[in-house]
């Protein structure tokens, strides 16, 4: 199983084995990491905003125009921001590091 590392707003690291096929949002919610995901992954909000390490952002490729539109609504957006509902866990994402942004 791929391992994902979530870094919370206090700097705490949460290393989690994630099932392939799930969204990163689903993984974070299952482990009570503070990702809301109000729209439940339908790309209608930005409450699952995460910030990737620059090298990890390159591994994912570019966000869709719809995801970019939703990111415009998020607080604290960075160049490597993504919506966790749009990232599917695969073996290739083993070692992915995701920062949980402050609420603003």
Phi and psi restraints in degrees (range 20) as a CNS / XPLOR table:
assign (resid 1 and name C) (resid 2 and name N)
       (resid 2 and name CA) (resid 2 and name C) 1.0 -66.3 20.0 2
assign (resid 2 and name N) (resid 2 and name CA)
       (resid 2 and name C) (resid 3 and name N) 1.0 146.2 20.0 2
assign (resid 2 and name C) (resid 3 and name N)
       (resid 3 and name CA) (resid 3 and name C) 1.0 -106.2 20.0 2
assign (resid 3 and name N) (resid 3 and name CA)
       (resid 3 and name C) (resid 4 and name N) 1.0 129.5 20.0 2
assign (resid 3 and name C) (resid 4 and name N)
       (resid 4 and name CA) (resid 4 and name C) 1.0 -113.1 20.0 2
assign (resid 4 and name N) (resid 4 and name CA)
       (resid 4 and name C) (resid 5 and name N) 1.0 145.5 20.0 2
assign (resid 4 and name C) (resid 5 and name N)
       (resid 5 and name CA) (resid 5 and name C) 1.0 -116.9 20.0 2
assign (resid 5 and name N) (resid 5 and name CA)
       (resid 5 and name C) (resid 6 and name N) 1.0 120.5 20.0 2
assign (resid 5 and name C) (resid 6 and name N)
       (resid 6 and name CA) (resid 6 and name C) 1.0 -102.1 20.0 2
assign (resid 6 and name N) (resid 6 and name CA)
       (resid 6 and name C) (resid 7 and name N) 1.0 133.3 20.0 2
assign (resid 6 and name C) (resid 7 and name N)
       (resid 7 and name CA) (resid 7 and name C) 1.0 -112.2 20.0 2
assign (resid 7 and name N) (resid 7 and name CA)
       (resid 7 and name C) (resid 8 and name N) 1.0 116.7 20.0 2
assign (resid 7 and name C) (resid 8 and name N)
       (resid 8 and name CA) (resid 8 and name C) 1.0 -79.0 20.0 2
assign (resid 8 and name N) (resid 8 and name CA)
       (resid 8 and name C) (resid 9 and name N) 1.0 177.1 20.0 2
assign (resid 8 and name C) (resid 9 and name N)
       (resid 9 and name CA) (resid 9 and name C) 1.0 -66.4 20.0 2
assign (resid 9 and name N) (resid 9 and name CA)
       (resid 9 and name C) (resid 10 and name N) 1.0 -18.7 20.0 2
assign (resid 9 and name C) (resid 10 and name N)
       (resid 10 and name CA) (resid 10 and name C) 1.0 -92.3 20.0 2
assign (resid 10 and name N) (resid 10 and name CA)
       (resid 10 and name C) (resid 11 and name N) 1.0 0.5 20.0 2
assign (resid 10 and name C) (resid 11 and name N)
       (resid 11 and name CA) (resid 11 and name C) 1.0 91.9 20.0 2
assign (resid 11 and name N) (resid 11 and name CA)
       (resid 11 and name C) (resid 12 and name N) 1.0 1.2 20.0 2
assign (resid 11 and name C) (resid 12 and name N)
       (resid 12 and name CA) (resid 12 and name C) 1.0 -69.9 20.0 2
assign (resid 12 and name N) (resid 12 and name CA)
       (resid 12 and name C) (resid 13 and name N) 1.0 139.8 20.0 2
assign (resid 12 and name C) (resid 13 and name N)
       (resid 13 and name CA) (resid 13 and name C) 1.0 -101.2 20.0 2
assign (resid 13 and name N) (resid 13 and name CA)
       (resid 13 and name C) (resid 14 and name N) 1.0 133.1 20.0 2
assign (resid 13 and name C) (resid 14 and name N)
       (resid 14 and name CA) (resid 14 and name C) 1.0 -125.1 20.0 2
assign (resid 14 and name N) (resid 14 and name CA)
       (resid 14 and name C) (resid 15 and name N) 1.0 103.2 20.0 2
assign (resid 14 and name C) (resid 15 and name N)
       (resid 15 and name CA) (resid 15 and name C) 1.0 -92.1 20.0 2
assign (resid 15 and name N) (resid 15 and name CA)
       (resid 15 and name C) (resid 16 and name N) 1.0 125.5 20.0 2
assign (resid 15 and name C) (resid 16 and name N)
       (resid 16 and name CA) (resid 16 and name C) 1.0 -131.9 20.0 2
assign (resid 16 and name N) (resid 16 and name CA)
       (resid 16 and name C) (resid 17 and name N) 1.0 134.1 20.0 2
assign (resid 16 and name C) (resid 17 and name N)
       (resid 17 and name CA) (resid 17 and name C) 1.0 -81.0 20.0 2
assign (resid 17 and name N) (resid 17 and name CA)
       (resid 17 and name C) (resid 18 and name N) 1.0 125.4 20.0 2
assign (resid 17 and name C) (resid 18 and name N)
       (resid 18 and name CA) (resid 18 and name C) 1.0 -116.4 20.0 2
assign (resid 18 and name N) (resid 18 and name CA)
       (resid 18 and name C) (resid 19 and name N) 1.0 140.6 20.0 2
assign (resid 18 and name C) (resid 19 and name N)
       (resid 19 and name CA) (resid 19 and name C) 1.0 -75.7 20.0 2
assign (resid 19 and name N) (resid 19 and name CA)
       (resid 19 and name C) (resid 20 and name N) 1.0 128.9 20.0 2
assign (resid 19 and name C) (resid 20 and name N)
       (resid 20 and name CA) (resid 20 and name C) 1.0 -58.8 20.0 2
assign (resid 20 and name N) (resid 20 and name CA)
       (resid 20 and name C) (resid 21 and name N) 1.0 142.5 20.0 2
assign (resid 20 and name C) (resid 21 and name N)
       (resid 21 and name CA) (resid 21 and name C) 1.0 99.2 20.0 2
assign (resid 21 and name N) (resid 21 and name CA)
       (resid 21 and name C) (resid 22 and name N) 1.0 -25.7 20.0 2
assign (resid 21 and name C) (resid 22 and name N)
       (resid 22 and name CA) (resid 22 and name C) 1.0 -75.4 20.0 2
assign (resid 22 and name N) (resid 22 and name CA)
       (resid 22 and name C) (resid 23 and name N) 1.0 158.5 20.0 2
assign (resid 22 and name C) (resid 23 and name N)
       (resid 23 and name CA) (resid 23 and name C) 1.0 -83.2 20.0 2
assign (resid 23 and name N) (resid 23 and name CA)
       (resid 23 and name C) (resid 24 and name N) 1.0 156.7 20.0 2
assign (resid 23 and name C) (resid 24 and name N)
       (resid 24 and name CA) (resid 24 and name C) 1.0 -60.8 20.0 2
assign (resid 24 and name N) (resid 24 and name CA)
       (resid 24 and name C) (resid 25 and name N) 1.0 -34.1 20.0 2
assign (resid 24 and name C) (resid 25 and name N)
       (resid 25 and name CA) (resid 25 and name C) 1.0 -60.1 20.0 2
assign (resid 25 and name N) (resid 25 and name CA)
       (resid 25 and name C) (resid 26 and name N) 1.0 -45.7 20.0 2
assign (resid 25 and name C) (resid 26 and name N)
       (resid 26 and name CA) (resid 26 and name C) 1.0 -61.6 20.0 2
assign (resid 26 and name N) (resid 26 and name CA)
       (resid 26 and name C) (resid 27 and name N) 1.0 -41.1 20.0 2
assign (resid 26 and name C) (resid 27 and name N)
       (resid 27 and name CA) (resid 27 and name C) 1.0 -63.6 20.0 2
assign (resid 27 and name N) (resid 27 and name CA)
       (resid 27 and name C) (resid 28 and name N) 1.0 -47.6 20.0 2
assign (resid 27 and name C) (resid 28 and name N)
       (resid 28 and name CA) (resid 28 and name C) 1.0 -62.9 20.0 2
assign (resid 28 and name N) (resid 28 and name CA)
       (resid 28 and name C) (resid 29 and name N) 1.0 -41.9 20.0 2
assign (resid 28 and name C) (resid 29 and name N)
       (resid 29 and name CA) (resid 29 and name C) 1.0 -65.7 20.0 2
assign (resid 29 and name N) (resid 29 and name CA)
       (resid 29 and name C) (resid 30 and name N) 1.0 -39.8 20.0 2
assign (resid 29 and name C) (resid 30 and name N)
       (resid 30 and name CA) (resid 30 and name C) 1.0 -63.5 20.0 2
assign (resid 30 and name N) (resid 30 and name CA)
       (resid 30 and name C) (resid 31 and name N) 1.0 -23.0 20.0 2
assign (resid 30 and name C) (resid 31 and name N)
       (resid 31 and name CA) (resid 31 and name C) 1.0 -108.7 20.0 2
assign (resid 31 and name N) (resid 31 and name CA)
       (resid 31 and name C) (resid 32 and name N) 1.0 16.9 20.0 2
assign (resid 31 and name C) (resid 32 and name N)
       (resid 32 and name CA) (resid 32 and name C) 1.0 49.8 20.0 2
assign (resid 32 and name N) (resid 32 and name CA)
       (resid 32 and name C) (resid 33 and name N) 1.0 50.7 20.0 2
assign (resid 32 and name C) (resid 33 and name N)
       (resid 33 and name CA) (resid 33 and name C) 1.0 -94.4 20.0 2
assign (resid 33 and name N) (resid 33 and name CA)
       (resid 33 and name C) (resid 34 and name N) 1.0 8.2 20.0 2
assign (resid 33 and name C) (resid 34 and name N)
       (resid 34 and name CA) (resid 34 and name C) 1.0 90.0 20.0 2
assign (resid 34 and name N) (resid 34 and name CA)
       (resid 34 and name C) (resid 35 and name N) 1.0 11.4 20.0 2
assign (resid 34 and name C) (resid 35 and name N)
       (resid 35 and name CA) (resid 35 and name C) 1.0 -86.5 20.0 2
assign (resid 35 and name N) (resid 35 and name CA)
       (resid 35 and name C) (resid 36 and name N) 1.0 123.4 20.0 2
assign (resid 35 and name C) (resid 36 and name N)
       (resid 36 and name CA) (resid 36 and name C) 1.0 -79.6 20.0 2
assign (resid 36 and name N) (resid 36 and name CA)
       (resid 36 and name C) (resid 37 and name N) 1.0 -57.4 20.0 2
assign (resid 36 and name C) (resid 37 and name N)
       (resid 37 and name CA) (resid 37 and name C) 1.0 62.2 20.0 2
assign (resid 37 and name N) (resid 37 and name CA)
       (resid 37 and name C) (resid 38 and name N) 1.0 50.7 20.0 2
assign (resid 37 and name C) (resid 38 and name N)
       (resid 38 and name CA) (resid 38 and name C) 1.0 -52.3 20.0 2
assign (resid 38 and name N) (resid 38 and name CA)
       (resid 38 and name C) (resid 39 and name N) 1.0 -41.5 20.0 2
assign (resid 38 and name C) (resid 39 and name N)
       (resid 39 and name CA) (resid 39 and name C) 1.0 -85.2 20.0 2
assign (resid 39 and name N) (resid 39 and name CA)
       (resid 39 and name C) (resid 40 and name N) 1.0 3.3 20.0 2
assign (resid 39 and name C) (resid 40 and name N)
       (resid 40 and name CA) (resid 40 and name C) 1.0 59.9 20.0 2
assign (resid 40 and name N) (resid 40 and name CA)
       (resid 40 and name C) (resid 41 and name N) 1.0 32.6 20.0 2
assign (resid 40 and name C) (resid 41 and name N)
       (resid 41 and name CA) (resid 41 and name C) 1.0 88.3 20.0 2
assign (resid 41 and name N) (resid 41 and name CA)
       (resid 41 and name C) (resid 42 and name N) 1.0 16.9 20.0 2
assign (resid 41 and name C) (resid 42 and name N)
       (resid 42 and name CA) (resid 42 and name C) 1.0 -93.0 20.0 2
assign (resid 42 and name N) (resid 42 and name CA)
       (resid 42 and name C) (resid 43 and name N) 1.0 9.5 20.0 2
assign (resid 42 and name C) (resid 43 and name N)
       (resid 43 and name CA) (resid 43 and name C) 1.0 62.4 20.0 2
assign (resid 43 and name N) (resid 43 and name CA)
       (resid 43 and name C) (resid 44 and name N) 1.0 41.3 20.0 2
assign (resid 43 and name C) (resid 44 and name N)
       (resid 44 and name CA) (resid 44 and name C) 1.0 -119.7 20.0 2
assign (resid 44 and name N) (resid 44 and name CA)
       (resid 44 and name C) (resid 45 and name N) 1.0 8.8 20.0 2
assign (resid 44 and name C) (resid 45 and name N)
       (resid 45 and name CA) (resid 45 and name C) 1.0 -154.7 20.0 2
assign (resid 45 and name N) (resid 45 and name CA)
       (resid 45 and name C) (resid 46 and name N) 1.0 -177.0 20.0 2
assign (resid 45 and name C) (resid 46 and name N)
       (resid 46 and name CA) (resid 46 and name C) 1.0 -129.3 20.0 2
assign (resid 46 and name N) (resid 46 and name CA)
       (resid 46 and name C) (resid 47 and name N) 1.0 26.4 20.0 2
assign (resid 46 and name C) (resid 47 and name N)
       (resid 47 and name CA) (resid 47 and name C) 1.0 -82.1 20.0 2
assign (resid 47 and name N) (resid 47 and name CA)
       (resid 47 and name C) (resid 48 and name N) 1.0 5.1 20.0 2
assign (resid 47 and name C) (resid 48 and name N)
       (resid 48 and name CA) (resid 48 and name C) 1.0 -117.0 20.0 2
assign (resid 48 and name N) (resid 48 and name CA)
       (resid 48 and name C) (resid 49 and name N) 1.0 24.7 20.0 2
assign (resid 48 and name C) (resid 49 and name N)
       (resid 49 and name CA) (resid 49 and name C) 1.0 -58.4 20.0 2
assign (resid 49 and name N) (resid 49 and name CA)
       (resid 49 and name C) (resid 50 and name N) 1.0 131.3 20.0 2
assign (resid 49 and name C) (resid 50 and name N)
       (resid 50 and name CA) (resid 50 and name C) 1.0 -132.9 20.0 2
assign (resid 50 and name N) (resid 50 and name CA)
       (resid 50 and name C) (resid 51 and name N) 1.0 160.1 20.0 2
assign (resid 50 and name C) (resid 51 and name N)
       (resid 51 and name CA) (resid 51 and name C) 1.0 -119.4 20.0 2
assign (resid 51 and name N) (resid 51 and name CA)
       (resid 51 and name C) (resid 52 and name N) 1.0 127.6 20.0 2
assign (resid 51 and name C) (resid 52 and name N)
       (resid 52 and name CA) (resid 52 and name C) 1.0 -95.8 20.0 2
assign (resid 52 and name N) (resid 52 and name CA)
       (resid 52 and name C) (resid 53 and name N) 1.0 157.1 20.0 2
assign (resid 52 and name C) (resid 53 and name N)
       (resid 53 and name CA) (resid 53 and name C) 1.0 -66.0 20.0 2
assign (resid 53 and name N) (resid 53 and name CA)
       (resid 53 and name C) (resid 54 and name N) 1.0 146.5 20.0 2
assign (resid 53 and name C) (resid 54 and name N)
       (resid 54 and name CA) (resid 54 and name C) 1.0 -53.0 20.0 2
assign (resid 54 and name N) (resid 54 and name CA)
       (resid 54 and name C) (resid 55 and name N) 1.0 -42.6 20.0 2
assign (resid 54 and name C) (resid 55 and name N)
       (resid 55 and name CA) (resid 55 and name C) 1.0 -69.0 20.0 2
assign (resid 55 and name N) (resid 55 and name CA)
       (resid 55 and name C) (resid 56 and name N) 1.0 -29.2 20.0 2
assign (resid 55 and name C) (resid 56 and name N)
       (resid 56 and name CA) (resid 56 and name C) 1.0 -75.0 20.0 2
assign (resid 56 and name N) (resid 56 and name CA)
       (resid 56 and name C) (resid 57 and name N) 1.0 -34.7 20.0 2
assign (resid 56 and name C) (resid 57 and name N)
       (resid 57 and name CA) (resid 57 and name C) 1.0 -60.4 20.0 2
assign (resid 57 and name N) (resid 57 and name CA)
       (resid 57 and name C) (resid 58 and name N) 1.0 -37.4 20.0 2
assign (resid 57 and name C) (resid 58 and name N)
       (resid 58 and name CA) (resid 58 and name C) 1.0 -64.8 20.0 2
assign (resid 58 and name N) (resid 58 and name CA)
       (resid 58 and name C) (resid 59 and name N) 1.0 -31.6 20.0 2
assign (resid 58 and name C) (resid 59 and name N)
       (resid 59 and name CA) (resid 59 and name C) 1.0 -66.8 20.0 2
assign (resid 59 and name N) (resid 59 and name CA)
       (resid 59 and name C) (resid 60 and name N) 1.0 -26.9 20.0 2
assign (resid 59 and name C) (resid 60 and name N)
       (resid 60 and name CA) (resid 60 and name C) 1.0 -89.7 20.0 2
assign (resid 60 and name N) (resid 60 and name CA)
       (resid 60 and name C) (resid 61 and name N) 1.0 -21.0 20.0 2
assign (resid 60 and name C) (resid 61 and name N)
       (resid 61 and name CA) (resid 61 and name C) 1.0 82.6 20.0 2
assign (resid 61 and name N) (resid 61 and name CA)
       (resid 61 and name C) (resid 62 and name N) 1.0 -167.9 20.0 2
assign (resid 61 and name C) (resid 62 and name N)
       (resid 62 and name CA) (resid 62 and name C) 1.0 -87.7 20.0 2
assign (resid 62 and name N) (resid 62 and name CA)
       (resid 62 and name C) (resid 63 and name N) 1.0 152.1 20.0 2
assign (resid 62 and name C) (resid 63 and name N)
       (resid 63 and name CA) (resid 63 and name C) 1.0 -75.6 20.0 2
assign (resid 63 and name N) (resid 63 and name CA)
       (resid 63 and name C) (resid 64 and name N) 1.0 152.4 20.0 2
assign (resid 63 and name C) (resid 64 and name N)
       (resid 64 and name CA) (resid 64 and name C) 1.0 -69.1 20.0 2
assign (resid 64 and name N) (resid 64 and name CA)
       (resid 64 and name C) (resid 65 and name N) 1.0 159.7 20.0 2
assign (resid 64 and name C) (resid 65 and name N)
       (resid 65 and name CA) (resid 65 and name C) 1.0 -57.4 20.0 2
assign (resid 65 and name N) (resid 65 and name CA)
       (resid 65 and name C) (resid 66 and name N) 1.0 -36.3 20.0 2
assign (resid 65 and name C) (resid 66 and name N)
       (resid 66 and name CA) (resid 66 and name C) 1.0 -65.3 20.0 2
assign (resid 66 and name N) (resid 66 and name CA)
       (resid 66 and name C) (resid 67 and name N) 1.0 -41.1 20.0 2
assign (resid 66 and name C) (resid 67 and name N)
       (resid 67 and name CA) (resid 67 and name C) 1.0 -65.8 20.0 2
assign (resid 67 and name N) (resid 67 and name CA)
       (resid 67 and name C) (resid 68 and name N) 1.0 -42.3 20.0 2
assign (resid 67 and name C) (resid 68 and name N)
       (resid 68 and name CA) (resid 68 and name C) 1.0 -58.4 20.0 2
assign (resid 68 and name N) (resid 68 and name CA)
       (resid 68 and name C) (resid 69 and name N) 1.0 -41.8 20.0 2
assign (resid 68 and name C) (resid 69 and name N)
       (resid 69 and name CA) (resid 69 and name C) 1.0 -60.5 20.0 2
assign (resid 69 and name N) (resid 69 and name CA)
       (resid 69 and name C) (resid 70 and name N) 1.0 -42.3 20.0 2
assign (resid 69 and name C) (resid 70 and name N)
       (resid 70 and name CA) (resid 70 and name C) 1.0 -70.1 20.0 2
assign (resid 70 and name N) (resid 70 and name CA)
       (resid 70 and name C) (resid 71 and name N) 1.0 -36.5 20.0 2
assign (resid 70 and name C) (resid 71 and name N)
       (resid 71 and name CA) (resid 71 and name C) 1.0 -62.9 20.0 2
assign (resid 71 and name N) (resid 71 and name CA)
       (resid 71 and name C) (resid 72 and name N) 1.0 -27.2 20.0 2
assign (resid 71 and name C) (resid 72 and name N)
       (resid 72 and name CA) (resid 72 and name C) 1.0 -60.5 20.0 2
assign (resid 72 and name N) (resid 72 and name CA)
       (resid 72 and name C) (resid 73 and name N) 1.0 -20.6 20.0 2
assign (resid 72 and name C) (resid 73 and name N)
       (resid 73 and name CA) (resid 73 and name C) 1.0 -92.7 20.0 2
assign (resid 73 and name N) (resid 73 and name CA)
       (resid 73 and name C) (resid 74 and name N) 1.0 -9.3 20.0 2
assign (resid 73 and name C) (resid 74 and name N)
       (resid 74 and name CA) (resid 74 and name C) 1.0 -81.0 20.0 2
assign (resid 74 and name N) (resid 74 and name CA)
       (resid 74 and name C) (resid 75 and name N) 1.0 152.2 20.0 2
assign (resid 74 and name C) (resid 75 and name N)
       (resid 75 and name CA) (resid 75 and name C) 1.0 -88.2 20.0 2
assign (resid 75 and name N) (resid 75 and name CA)
       (resid 75 and name C) (resid 76 and name N) 1.0 136.4 20.0 2
assign (resid 75 and name C) (resid 76 and name N)
       (resid 76 and name CA) (resid 76 and name C) 1.0 74.4 20.0 2
assign (resid 76 and name N) (resid 76 and name CA)
       (resid 76 and name C) (resid 77 and name N) 1.0 29.6 20.0 2
assign (resid 76 and name C) (resid 77 and name N)
       (resid 77 and name CA) (resid 77 and name C) 1.0 -64.0 20.0 2
assign (resid 77 and name N) (resid 77 and name CA)
       (resid 77 and name C) (resid 78 and name N) 1.0 138.0 20.0 2
assign (resid 77 and name C) (resid 78 and name N)
       (resid 78 and name CA) (resid 78 and name C) 1.0 -118.8 20.0 2
assign (resid 78 and name N) (resid 78 and name CA)
       (resid 78 and name C) (resid 79 and name N) 1.0 166.8 20.0 2
assign (resid 78 and name C) (resid 79 and name N)
       (resid 79 and name CA) (resid 79 and name C) 1.0 -57.7 20.0 2
assign (resid 79 and name N) (resid 79 and name CA)
       (resid 79 and name C) (resid 80 and name N) 1.0 -24.4 20.0 2
assign (resid 79 and name C) (resid 80 and name N)
       (resid 80 and name CA) (resid 80 and name C) 1.0 -104.4 20.0 2
assign (resid 80 and name N) (resid 80 and name CA)
       (resid 80 and name C) (resid 81 and name N) 1.0 20.0 20.0 2
assign (resid 80 and name C) (resid 81 and name N)
       (resid 81 and name CA) (resid 81 and name C) 1.0 -72.3 20.0 2
assign (resid 81 and name N) (resid 81 and name CA)
       (resid 81 and name C) (resid 82 and name N) 1.0 144.6 20.0 2
assign (resid 81 and name C) (resid 82 and name N)
       (resid 82 and name CA) (resid 82 and name C) 1.0 -145.9 20.0 2
assign (resid 82 and name N) (resid 82 and name CA)
       (resid 82 and name C) (resid 83 and name N) 1.0 167.2 20.0 2
assign (resid 82 and name C) (resid 83 and name N)
       (resid 83 and name CA) (resid 83 and name C) 1.0 -96.7 20.0 2
assign (resid 83 and name N) (resid 83 and name CA)
       (resid 83 and name C) (resid 84 and name N) 1.0 126.4 20.0 2
assign (resid 83 and name C) (resid 84 and name N)
       (resid 84 and name CA) (resid 84 and name C) 1.0 -62.9 20.0 2
assign (resid 84 and name N) (resid 84 and name CA)
       (resid 84 and name C) (resid 85 and name N) 1.0 -24.9 20.0 2
assign (resid 84 and name C) (resid 85 and name N)
       (resid 85 and name CA) (resid 85 and name C) 1.0 -70.3 20.0 2
assign (resid 85 and name N) (resid 85 and name CA)
       (resid 85 and name C) (resid 86 and name N) 1.0 -18.0 20.0 2
assign (resid 85 and name C) (resid 86 and name N)
       (resid 86 and name CA) (resid 86 and name C) 1.0 -97.7 20.0 2
assign (resid 86 and name N) (resid 86 and name CA)
       (resid 86 and name C) (resid 87 and name N) 1.0 0.9 20.0 2
assign (resid 86 and name C) (resid 87 and name N)
       (resid 87 and name CA) (resid 87 and name C) 1.0 -106.2 20.0 2
assign (resid 87 and name N) (resid 87 and name CA)
       (resid 87 and name C) (resid 88 and name N) 1.0 114.6 20.0 2
assign (resid 87 and name C) (resid 88 and name N)
       (resid 88 and name CA) (resid 88 and name C) 1.0 -92.1 20.0 2
assign (resid 88 and name N) (resid 88 and name CA)
       (resid 88 and name C) (resid 89 and name N) 1.0 133.7 20.0 2
assign (resid 88 and name C) (resid 89 and name N)
       (resid 89 and name CA) (resid 89 and name C) 1.0 -71.5 20.0 2
assign (resid 89 and name N) (resid 89 and name CA)
       (resid 89 and name C) (resid 90 and name N) 1.0 127.9 20.0 2
assign (resid 89 and name C) (resid 90 and name N)
       (resid 90 and name CA) (resid 90 and name C) 1.0 -136.1 20.0 2
assign (resid 90 and name N) (resid 90 and name CA)
       (resid 90 and name C) (resid 91 and name N) 1.0 164.9 20.0 2
assign (resid 90 and name C) (resid 91 and name N)
       (resid 91 and name CA) (resid 91 and name C) 1.0 -58.7 20.0 2
assign (resid 91 and name N) (resid 91 and name CA)
       (resid 91 and name C) (resid 92 and name N) 1.0 -31.3 20.0 2
assign (resid 91 and name C) (resid 92 and name N)
       (resid 92 and name CA) (resid 92 and name C) 1.0 -66.6 20.0 2
assign (resid 92 and name N) (resid 92 and name CA)
       (resid 92 and name C) (resid 93 and name N) 1.0 -18.3 20.0 2
assign (resid 92 and name C) (resid 93 and name N)
       (resid 93 and name CA) (resid 93 and name C) 1.0 -94.2 20.0 2
assign (resid 93 and name N) (resid 93 and name CA)
       (resid 93 and name C) (resid 94 and name N) 1.0 9.4 20.0 2
assign (resid 93 and name C) (resid 94 and name N)
       (resid 94 and name CA) (resid 94 and name C) 1.0 -53.4 20.0 2
assign (resid 94 and name N) (resid 94 and name CA)
       (resid 94 and name C) (resid 95 and name N) 1.0 130.4 20.0 2
assign (resid 94 and name C) (resid 95 and name N)
       (resid 95 and name CA) (resid 95 and name C) 1.0 90.9 20.0 2
assign (resid 95 and name N) (resid 95 and name CA)
       (resid 95 and name C) (resid 96 and name N) 1.0 1.4 20.0 2
assign (resid 95 and name C) (resid 96 and name N)
       (resid 96 and name CA) (resid 96 and name C) 1.0 -58.5 20.0 2
assign (resid 96 and name N) (resid 96 and name CA)
       (resid 96 and name C) (resid 97 and name N) 1.0 135.5 20.0 2
assign (resid 96 and name C) (resid 97 and name N)
       (resid 97 and name CA) (resid 97 and name C) 1.0 -113.6 20.0 2
assign (resid 97 and name N) (resid 97 and name CA)
       (resid 97 and name C) (resid 98 and name N) 1.0 126.8 20.0 2
assign (resid 97 and name C) (resid 98 and name N)
       (resid 98 and name CA) (resid 98 and name C) 1.0 -125.3 20.0 2
assign (resid 98 and name N) (resid 98 and name CA)
       (resid 98 and name C) (resid 99 and name N) 1.0 127.2 20.0 2
assign (resid 98 and name C) (resid 99 and name N)
       (resid 99 and name CA) (resid 99 and name C) 1.0 -97.0 20.0 2
assign (resid 99 and name N) (resid 99 and name CA)
       (resid 99 and name C) (resid 100 and name N) 1.0 133.9 20.0 2
assign (resid 99 and name C) (resid 100 and name N)
       (resid 100 and name CA) (resid 100 and name C) 1.0 -89.2 20.0 2
assign (resid 100 and name N) (resid 100 and name CA)
       (resid 100 and name C) (resid 101 and name N) 1.0 121.1 20.0 2
assign (resid 100 and name C) (resid 101 and name N)
       (resid 101 and name CA) (resid 101 and name C) 1.0 -73.8 20.0 2
assign (resid 101 and name N) (resid 101 and name CA)
       (resid 101 and name C) (resid 102 and name N) 1.0 155.7 20.0 2
assign (resid 101 and name C) (resid 102 and name N)
       (resid 102 and name CA) (resid 102 and name C) 1.0 -67.8 20.0 2
assign (resid 102 and name N) (resid 102 and name CA)
       (resid 102 and name C) (resid 103 and name N) 1.0 154.0 20.0 2
assign (resid 102 and name C) (resid 103 and name N)
       (resid 103 and name CA) (resid 103 and name C) 1.0 -63.8 20.0 2
assign (resid 103 and name N) (resid 103 and name CA)
       (resid 103 and name C) (resid 104 and name N) 1.0 -19.8 20.0 2
